[in-house]
Amino acid sequence: MKKAKKRAAAVIKQIILIVMTLIMFFPLYIVFVMGTYYSEDIFKGLPILPSDYFLANLKLVISKGYFSAYFNSITVSVVSVILSVLVSTMIGFALAKYNFKGKKFIFAFVMAIMMIPGQISMIGYMLEMRKLNLINTLLPLIFTWAAHPLGAFLMMQFISDGIPDELLESARLDGCSEPGIFFKIVIPCIKSGFVTLATLVFLWSWNNYVLPLILINKQELFTIPLMVNNLSNAFRSDYGAIMCALGLSVLPMIVIFSLCSRTFIQGIAAGAVKG
């Protein structure tokens, strides 16, 4: 009797999860379906089944520089992930495992920066990039993630509770250098935190719209969000082509999250109970 109840409860849970998954994926499905319609036909009713206008929408999207924007977004996101994860891990390692003068001040500064919305510092950042003659380049879109306060805080939490001091002392006694300790011991021990931060930075960088909007005005340097915005003008918004571009642009995020979902969830769960 108890086994039957457990099986029934498990079946009910599975059904609820399937229904919730379908509900969550339905808006994404609608985006892909809308990408197969002529713009004006979208407003005739909620499209459920695909239409035959996908190739025309795809042709328009490609003519607007989709592949160039796709390459720019991939370049910016990948380099941002590498730079942000490396710098954030170094900061987190220093704050978690070293005692030095000014450590408390630096930690307080990181926490304070986390509380300040990024839009407030955007004007100052733009002026700084203009002084460095980096406007209309992809570098400002990468540098903004170089020392991300949330990334530094996350990595500090993972390193502080995930790597015992005794392990580091043993490595030093064996003659391992500090860079060796960082790359050979610290990074392998915080794989879940590494993947979590990398996934978050990639998503943030890929979806970044405001910063490229104010720093880039050359079409050949447009990222995906700017290219999608370029499909509209003062006279007409081609919603079919916009939905087609959005559907194509979300594919890398789906792939990345599918590949890293288990490690990502482990990292989020671990970070929730740190400290």
C-alpha positions as CSV (number, residue, x, y, z in Angstrom):
1,M,0.0,0.0,0.0
2,K,2.8,2.4,0.9
3,K,4.7,1.5,-2.3
4,A,1.5,2.3,-4.4
5,K,1.1,5.6,-2.6
6,K,4.8,6.5,-3.3
7,R,4.5,5.6,-6.9
8,A,1.3,7.6,-7.3
9,A,3.0,10.6,-5.6
10,A,6.0,10.2,-8.0
11,V,3.7,10.1,-11.0
12,I,1.8,13.2,-9.9
13,K,5.1,15.0,-9.4
14,Q,6.3,14.1,-12.8
15,I,3.0,15.3,-14.4
16,I,3.2,18.6,-12.5
17,L,6.9,19.1,-13.6
18,I,6.0,18.3,-17.3
19,V,3.1,20.7,-17.2
20,M,5.2,23.5,-15.7
21,T,7.9,22.9,-18.2
22,L,5.5,23.1,-21.1
23,I,4.1,26.4,-19.6
24,M,7.5,27.9,-19.3
25,F,8.6,26.9,-22.8
26,F,5.4,28.0,-24.4
27,P,6.4,31.7,-24.8
28,L,9.7,30.6,-26.3
29,Y,7.8,28.4,-28.7
30,I,5.6,31.3,-29.7
31,V,8.7,33.4,-30.5
32,F,9.9,30.7,-32.9
33,V,6.5,30.4,-34.5
34,M,6.1,34.2,-34.9
35,G,9.4,34.1,-36.7
36,T,7.7,32.2,-39.5
37,Y,5.0,34.7,-40.1
38,Y,4.6,37.9,-42.1
39,S,4.6,40.9,-39.7
40,E,1.0,42.0,-40.3
41,D,-0.3,38.4,-40.0
42,I,1.0,38.1,-36.4
43,F,-1.8,40.5,-35.2
44,K,-4.6,38.4,-36.7
45,G,-4.5,36.1,-33.7
46,L,-2.2,34.1,-31.5
47,P,-0.1,31.9,-33.9
48,I,0.2,28.3,-32.8
49,L,1.4,26.6,-35.9
50,P,4.3,27.6,-38.0
51,S,3.7,29.5,-41.3
52,D,5.6,29.6,-44.6
53,Y,7.3,33.0,-44.3
54,F,10.4,31.9,-42.3
55,L,12.9,32.0,-45.3
56,A,11.8,35.6,-46.2
57,N,12.3,36.7,-42.6
58,L,15.6,34.9,-42.4
59,K,16.8,36.5,-45.6
60,L,15.9,40.0,-44.2
61,V,17.7,39.2,-40.9
62,I,20.9,38.1,-42.7
63,S,20.8,41.2,-45.0
64,K,20.8,43.4,-41.9
65,G,24.2,41.9,-40.8
66,Y,23.1,39.0,-38.6
67,F,26.2,37.0,-39.0
68,S,28.5,39.9,-38.3
69,A,26.5,40.8,-35.2
70,Y,26.5,37.1,-34.1
71,F,30.3,37.0,-34.5
72,N,30.7,40.2,-32.5
73,S,28.4,39.0,-29.7
74,I,30.3,35.6,-29.5
75,T,33.6,37.4,-29.4
76,V,32.5,39.8,-26.7
77,S,30.8,37.2,-24.6
78,V,33.6,34.6,-24.7
79,V,36.4,37.1,-24.0
80,S,34.3,38.7,-21.2
81,V,33.8,35.3,-19.6
82,I,37.5,34.4,-19.7
83,L,38.6,37.8,-18.3
84,S,35.8,38.1,-15.7
85,V,36.1,34.6,-14.3
86,L,39.9,34.9,-14.1
87,V,40.0,38.3,-12.5
88,S,37.1,37.6,-10.2
89,T,38.7,34.3,-9.0
90,M,42.0,36.1,-8.3
91,I,40.2,38.8,-6.3
92,G,38.1,36.2,-4.4
93,F,41.2,34.1,-3.7
94,A,43.1,37.1,-2.3
95,L,40.2,38.2,-0.1
96,A,39.4,34.7,1.1
97,K,42.9,33.3,1.8
98,Y,45.3,36.1,2.4
99,N,45.7,38.6,5.3
100,F,47.0,42.0,4.2
101,K,46.6,45.6,5.1
102,G,43.4,47.1,3.7
103,K,41.6,43.8,3.2
104,K,38.5,44.9,5.1
105,F,38.3,48.1,3.2
106,I,38.6,46.3,-0.2
107,F,35.9,43.9,0.9
108,A,33.6,46.7,2.0
109,F,34.3,48.5,-1.3
110,V,33.3,45.4,-3.3
111,M,30.1,45.1,-1.2
112,A,29.3,48.8,-1.7
113,I,29.8,48.6,-5.5
114,M,27.4,45.7,-5.6
115,M,24.7,48.0,-4.2
116,I,25.1,50.7,-6.8
117,P,23.1,50.2,-10.1
118,G,25.3,49.9,-13.1
119,Q,23.3,52.7,-14.9
120,I,24.6,55.2,-12.4
121,S,28.2,54.7,-13.4
122,M,27.5,54.3,-17.1
123,I,28.1,57.9,-18.0
124,G,31.4,58.0,-16.2
125,Y,32.4,54.8,-18.0
126,M,31.5,56.2,-21.3
127,L,33.6,59.3,-20.7
128,E,36.5,57.1,-19.6
129,M,36.3,55.1,-22.7
130,R,36.2,58.2,-24.8
131,K,39.3,59.5,-23.2
132,L,41.0,56.2,-24.0
133,N,39.8,56.5,-27.7
134,L,37.9,53.2,-27.3
135,I,34.5,54.4,-28.5
136,N,33.3,52.3,-31.5
137,T,35.4,49.3,-30.5
138,L,34.4,46.1,-28.8
139,L,36.9,46.5,-26.0
140,P,34.6,48.6,-23.7
141,L,31.9,45.9,-23.9
142,I,34.6,43.4,-22.6
143,F,36.3,45.6,-20.0
144,T,33.0,46.3,-18.1
145,W,33.0,42.7,-16.9
146,A,36.8,42.6,-16.0
147,A,36.3,43.2,-12.3
148,H,32.7,42.5,-11.6
149,P,31.9,42.9,-7.9
150,L,29.3,40.1,-7.8
151,G,31.7,37.8,-9.5
152,A,34.4,38.6,-7.0
153,F,32.0,38.1,-4.1
154,L,30.8,34.8,-5.4
155,M,34.3,33.4,-5.9
156,M,35.3,34.6,-2.5
157,Q,32.5,32.7,-1.0
158,F,33.3,29.5,-2.9
159,I,37.0,29.7,-2.1
160,S,36.5,30.6,1.5
161,D,34.4,27.6,2.4
162,G,35.3,25.2,-0.4
163,I,39.1,25.1,0.0
164,P,40.6,24.3,3.4
165,D,43.7,26.4,4.5
166,E,45.5,23.1,5.3
167,L,45.4,22.2,1.6
168,L,47.1,25.4,0.6
169,E,49.7,25.1,3.4
170,S,50.5,21.6,2.3
171,A,51.1,22.8,-1.2
172,R,53.4,25.6,0.0
173,L,55.4,23.1,2.1
174,D,55.8,21.0,-1.0
175,G,57.3,24.0,-2.8
176,C,54.3,25.0,-5.0
177,S,54.4,28.6,-6.0
178,E,51.4,30.9,-5.4
179,P,50.5,31.0,-9.1
180,G,50.8,27.2,-9.1
181,I,48.5,27.0,-6.1
182,F,46.0,29.2,-7.9
183,F,45.9,27.3,-11.2
184,K,46.5,23.7,-10.0
185,I,44.5,23.7,-6.7
186,V,42.1,26.6,-6.4
187,I,40.5,26.5,-9.9
188,P,40.0,22.7,-10.0
189,C,38.4,22.7,-6.5
190,I,35.8,25.4,-7.4
191,K,34.5,24.0,-10.7
192,S,30.9,24.6,-9.9
193,G,31.5,28.2,-8.9
194,F,33.6,28.6,-12.0
195,V,30.9,27.3,-14.3
196,T,28.2,29.3,-12.5
197,L,30.0,32.6,-12.9
198,A,31.0,31.8,-16.5
199,T,27.3,31.1,-17.4
200,L,26.0,34.2,-15.7
201,V,28.6,36.5,-17.4
202,F,28.0,35.0,-20.8
203,L,24.2,35.6,-20.4
204,W,24.7,39.1,-19.2
205,S,27.2,40.0,-21.9
206,W,25.1,38.3,-24.7
207,N,22.0,40.2,-23.7
208,N,23.7,43.6,-23.0
209,Y,21.8,46.3,-24.9
210,V,22.2,49.7,-23.2
211,L,26.1,49.8,-23.1
212,P,26.6,48.9,-26.8
213,L,23.8,51.4,-27.7
214,I,25.7,54.3,-26.2
215,L,29.3,53.2,-27.2
216,I,28.8,51.8,-30.7
217,N,27.3,53.5,-33.8
218,K,29.1,51.5,-36.5
219,Q,26.9,48.8,-38.0
220,E,29.8,46.4,-38.6
221,L,30.4,46.4,-34.8
222,F,26.7,45.9,-33.8
223,T,26.0,43.0,-31.4
224,I,22.8,40.9,-31.6
225,P,20.6,43.3,-29.5
226,L,21.6,46.3,-31.6
227,M,21.0,44.3,-34.8
228,V,17.6,43.3,-33.7
229,N,16.8,46.9,-32.8
230,N,18.0,47.9,-36.3
231,L,15.1,45.8,-37.8
232,S,12.8,48.6,-36.8
233,N,12.7,52.1,-38.2
234,A,10.5,55.2,-37.9
235,F,8.0,53.9,-40.4
236,R,7.6,50.2,-39.8
237,S,8.6,47.4,-37.3
238,D,9.0,44.0,-39.0
239,Y,7.9,41.9,-36.0
240,G,8.2,38.7,-38.0
241,A,11.9,39.3,-38.8
242,I,12.5,40.6,-35.2
243,M,11.0,37.3,-33.8
244,C,13.1,35.3,-36.2
245,A,16.3,37.1,-35.1
246,L,15.4,36.7,-31.4
247,G,14.7,33.0,-31.9
248,L,18.1,32.5,-33.5
249,S,19.9,34.6,-30.9
250,V,18.5,32.6,-28.0
251,L,19.8,29.3,-29.3
252,P,23.4,29.7,-27.9
253,M,22.0,30.4,-24.5
254,I,19.8,27.3,-24.6
255,V,22.8,25.2,-25.7
256,I,25.1,26.6,-23.0
257,F,22.5,26.2,-20.2
258,S,21.7,22.7,-21.3
259,L,25.3,21.7,-21.2
260,C,26.1,23.5,-17.9
261,S,22.7,23.2,-16.1
262,R,23.7,20.5,-13.7
263,T,26.9,22.2,-12.6
264,F,25.2,25.6,-12.7
265,I,22.4,24.4,-10.3
266,Q,25.0,22.8,-8.0
267,G,26.9,26.1,-7.9
268,I,23.8,28.2,-7.1
269,A,22.8,25.7,-4.4
270,A,26.3,25.7,-2.9
271,G,26.5,29.5,-3.0
272,A,23.2,29.8,-1.2
273,V,24.5,28.0,1.9
274,K,28.0,29.4,2.0
275,G,29.2,31.3,5.0
